[in-house]
Amino acid sequence: MPENKNIEFCSPKEIKCLQEQLLAQTLEYLQQNSPFYKQMFAKEGIGISDIKTIEDLQKLPTISKRELQHYGKDFWCVGREKIIDYVTTSGTLGEPVTVPLTEQDLQRLARNEYLSFTTAGITKQDIMQLMTTIDRRFMAGFAYYMGARELGCGIVRVGNGIPQLQWDTIKRINPTFCMVVPSFILKLVEYAKESGIDYRASSLKKAICIGEVLRDSEFNLSKLGERIQSEWPELELFTTYASTEMQSSFTECEHHCGGHLQPELIIVEFLDDAGAPVPEGTPGEVTITTLGITGMPLLKFRTGDICDRLSAPCKCGRNTVRLKPVLGRKGQMIKYKGTTLYPPALNDILDNIPQINCYIIEVYTNSIGTDSIRIRIASQDRSDEFIKMVKDIFRSKIRVAPDISIEPQELIQKAIYPPMSRKPIKFIDLR
C-alpha cells in the first residue's frame, strides 16, 4: 500500500479522499479473493461499485466475532503458501479466531506500530523494554517488536512478569520507554521499594500501556492511573487501543486526549445496536474496516467495544479522529439490580482501595435468571468492617454493592495469570 507519511496532518477532506481510494481497492480485492464476502455481496445484492464513499458503507451489513468464529477460513483471502505468520485472538468472548498474515500484512503491522510510536513521541534514539508477551500466538508483542525495528530504536525483549529481571535489565541497558500492562507498573514499584531501587531516578521516562483503562471520558486519569502517577510521577503514561482483528492501533500523542486513528490503515465507525451511526458525543460500538490487509481483511467488523470519539483537530496538529477511552465491551455489559455497568467502572473503584492487593470480578446468572456480581479480593484485612467499607464505597459510587469474598492472594494471582493467558484476567463472565 502507498506510504502516506504525513496524511494524519492533512485536512479532513484529504484524509477522507485517501480513505475512499483505499476502500475501493479493498472492496475490489475482497470481491476477487474472499469466499465470505463474495457470497455476502451476492446474497445482499451489493455491487461494490455502489460503495464509493465512507457514508456508503451503511449499505453493507456488519459482522461480529460470531461470523469469524463460525465461518473461519472463508474470511482468508490467500493460500497457505502466502501465509508467513499465524496469530489468534485472546478468546475473551469465546472461541479464539485464527488470523493469517502475509508478508505485506507484516510490513503493514510494522508501519502501524511505527506510526503508533511516533505519535507518542518515540524516536530512534529511544530504547524500548518490551514487558508484554511476544510469543503464544500474540499479535501485539510481535507488532511492537517490528514497529520498533521500523523506527530504528533499540529493543530489549524481556516479556511479561518477573520484576527482578525487569529491574536488572533497566539497570544494565537503560531503556527509555516500555510497553506494559499498567497494573504491572505497580508491581515494579513494589519490588523496587522492597529492594532499595531508586525507581524514580531510573532511565524509564515513558510507558505505552495496553489492556487496562487509564483515563476516563474527560481524559482524566482513572484510579489506576492516579495510583501509578502518585507513585512514579516522572513516568509519562500513554494509552494505546487495538485488537487482533483490526491489525491497527489508536495511540495517544503528548496531549493525552484520545487515541489517534491511522487513516491509511483503517476506517472506523461508531454504530448503535441497529447498525446506524451515532452522533459525536454519543458512545457507539467501534466498527472497523481494514485497509491494505491481504490475509484476512474485514468490512464493518463490530469489535464489541463501546467508545465515543472526537473529530476536532488535536493540538499536536493531527486532523484524525481520536477515540475516547473504552467504556466497556458490549458482551460484558452487566444489568445488576436495575443498574447498567461495565467492568471498567468496577475496576476503577477497586483500584482506588489501597487495602486490596489484587482482585477478580466474576459475573454469573443467579437462581432467578438475573446478573449477579461476585468480587474475589486478596487483602490483609479480612474483617467484617473492611467488607462493609468496600460495599459502602460501591454503593456511594454506583448505587449497588456486589458480593465480596476475601481469599488467599496466591489463589487470586493464579486466577489473574493463568498459564495459557497472554494478558492478566480481572473479569470472568460465567453467564
Beta strands, then each sheet from edge to edge (+ up, - down):
strand 1: 85-88
strand 2: 98-101
strand 3: 127-130
strand 4: 154-157
strand 5: 177-180
strand 6: 206-209
strand 7: 236-243
strand 8: 248-251
strand 9: 259-260
strand 10: 266-271
strand 11: 284-290
strand 12: 301-307
strand 13: 309-310
strand 14: 322-323
strand 15: 328-329
strand 16: 334-336
strand 17: 339-341
strand 18: 356-365
strand 19: 371-379
strand 20: 403-406
strand 21: 427-429
sheet 1: 1+ 2-
sheet 2: 4+ 3+ 5+ 6+ 7+ 8-
sheet 3: 9+ 14- 13+
sheet 4: 10+ 11- 12+ 15-
sheet 5: 16+ 17-
sheet 6: 20+ 19+ 18- 21-
end
